[in-house]
């Protein structure tokens, strides 16, 4: 049976929330940015009035003020945005439990069942008006038979747009567009596709699947399917809690080149990543570092370790080892550390090796005592660790995976 999927995308979310809280800002060019005195001073988002004057996301604050001297710069207020987001998703969940948040300001709804009783367009208009009337926040909604087309549709008309995109319209509406316009394709992937003489979404839709799999791996096959309007992913309300990686990065106040500054930065990043892994009771087997130099050139290095890691000292050690192999001495603007391929610690069975055999040999007497106690008092009398409620180290910034804990059906 054909599905009816909505993609609800808030328009200029942070700026719109500020204008909702401060009506005197409505109709004025405003932008949300980090500290203008530091390197973090770039535009995070801006109102449509500011965009009309040439302001765009990632623009430097100084450049933005030159372009638009009357621009009102506001610091981000994430607790305020999180509260607004919870209110939005509460409205969405009043229509169906099949709501999948994908970020603080967008999410999917599977309204197939609801659409048996009400026309999807009527439903979308009601949702859009409720969010606007109750929260004073504008949104665009894409309506389609799958998630990819719904996401694409929601981008077609902003602000306050409602767009229907049917699979049969893909050839006419999407194929003539450049590949960079397709959701899921960034500049790097677009450049790779250009080397294969793939310039439009239509070129991609008709591309040789084997060639793209060879050049781009599984993602190449996925992109061909999406270009043909095919996407079988379901709307999964629990997907937001499926943590695949835990990372942290920081833009430095000034370019650094001294090793002690680099080590201090990696130590802080490793500490934050370790805290978040601990809070979620996770460990991971792949560690990745990100380096952005003073020329805005990005590079990353990854390593998969034999035994999953979660401790600060282990994350720091692996990060520094990767850094020593990757850095060419150019002054550094940003550093990041990510631990991925994460699993629950309860499911982690450390692999014996020549390097850790002695550790297990030392623990052998302990296992004998446990075995003896279990024989006397019963299986499971002694457990290796227990689950306790830990302090939350989840990000309190734009988005985090525990964001919707209070919206889960108990």
Secondary structure as UniProt FT lines:
FT   STRAND          5..10
FT   HELIX           13..21
FT   HELIX           23..25
FT   TURN            26..27
FT   STRAND          30..33
FT   TURN            36..37
FT   TURN            39..40
FT   STRAND          42..46
FT   HELIX           48..51
FT   TURN            52..54
FT   TURN            57..58
FT   HELIX           61..67
FT   TURN            69..70
FT   STRAND          72..75
FT   HELIX           78..93
FT   TURN            94..95
FT   STRAND          99..103
FT   TURN            104..105
FT   STRAND          106..110
FT   TURN            112..113
FT   HELIX           114..116
FT   HELIX           120..135
FT   STRAND          139..144
FT   HELIX           147..154
FT   TURN            158..160
FT   STRAND          162..165
FT   HELIX           167..169
FT   HELIX           170..173
FT   TURN            174..176
FT   HELIX           179..181
FT   TURN            183..184
FT   HELIX           187..195
FT   TURN            196..197
FT   HELIX           201..205
FT   HELIX           209..216
FT   HELIX           218..227
FT   TURN            228..229
FT   TURN            237..238
FT   HELIX           239..241
FT   STRAND          245..256
FT   HELIX           259..279
FT   TURN            280..281
FT   STRAND          282..293
FT   TURN            294..295
FT   STRAND          298..309
FT   HELIX           312..326
FT   STRAND          332..344
FT   HELIX           345..347
FT   TURN            354..356
FT   HELIX           357..377
FT   TURN            379..380
FT   TURN            401..404
FT   HELIX           405..407
//
